[in-house]
Amino acid sequence: MTIEEKARFDRTEQHIKEIQKDISNILSALVGNSANGNTGLIHEVKQLKEEQTELKEQISLLKTENV
């Protein structure tokens, strides 16, 4: 392997390591990790959907009571 090939290989290897770190950070943001109590964005969206459903039900009840 030439010096140029080795340098290219090393750069490629470094880029792959950076991509792996980025993927790990994205995964942690989406599903959470132990540092944030495993409550990533997916958990937050699920919670918001549940709250939205509950609020819609309450609004529907209020509308029927006012009719």
Buried (B, 14 or more C-beta within 10 A) or exposed (E): EEEEEEEEEEEEEEEEEEEEEEEEEEEBEEEBBEEEEEEBEEBEEEEEEEEEEEEEEEEEEEEEEEE
